[in-house]
């Protein structure tokens, strides 16, 4: 059986090279990224769009919406607490018994 080698070097291999080799590798990776972007039309999530089935993408969008709604509810609760704090503090001061120290 013939041994297959990964076309991309391991991080330790690429970092141990000379400065020129590192620059060449960076240029190569930038070119690959440019090609992927061209193929996907610069759409956000374009790669996932081409890989995932439409039903999966629909579920992921719904899940993202639910996460955002959860964050919204946390923010709304925090705003409500902030608006109620000054009222609660003034009411607490008025009802708090005073202690007088007698010697």
N, C-alpha and C positions, 0 to 999 in steps of 0.2 A: 504494500500500500504506500502511495506517495504522500509525503508530509505536505500539508497545506500551510502556507505562511500568511498571516494577516497582512494585508497590503499597507496598513497604517502602522507606523512604529509605535512601540510602547512608550509611555511618557518618559521612562528612565532612559530609553535609547535616544529619544529626540532631545532631551535636556543635556545629555552628555556630549552632544556634538559641538562643533565650532559655531561661532556666531553666524558665519555665512550659511551653514547648514540649517540653523534655526530660522534664519530669515527666508531661506528657500522653502522650508516647510510651511511657514506662515503664509507666504505667497500662494503656495499650493492649496492650503486650506481655504484661503480667501477666495480663490478661483472656484473651488468646489461649492462654496457657499453662494457665490454669484450665480453659478449654474442652477443650483437648486431653486434659488429665488426666481430666476427667469422661467423655469419650468412651472413653478407654482403661481406665477403672475403676481407676486408680491402680496398675496392675500394672507392676512393673519390666519394661522391654522390651516394654510393651504396643504401642507404635507399631511396633516391628520385627515383633511377632507378627502385626499386621494387614497388614503389607507383604510379609513374606518367606514363601515356600512352606514347608510343614512339613518337607520333606526338607532344605532349607537350614538351618532352625533346628536340626534334629537333628544335622547335620554341625558346626554352630557350637558346640553343646553338647559334642559329642565332642572338638572341638579345644580348648575351654576346659578340659575334664577333663585332656587330655594336657599342657597348659601347667602345670596345677596339679601333676600328677604329676612333671613335670620339676623344678619348684621344690622339691617334697618331696624328691626325690633329692639335690638340692644341699644342702638343709638337713641331711638325714641324713648326708651325707658330711662336712659341716662339724662336726657333732656328734661323729662318729667320730674325726676328726682331733683335736678338742679333748680328747677322752677319752684319746687315745693320746699326746699331747704330754708330759705329766708323766713317763710311763714312758720315753719316748725320751730326754728330757733327763737323767734320772738314769742311764740306761745309757750315754749319751754321756760324761757326766762320769767314770764309772768306767773307761771304756776309753781316754780321752784321755791321750796320753803327756804327761808333764811335761817342760818344758824348763828346764834349769838353766843360768844364765849364769855363765861362768867368766871371771875377769879375770886 
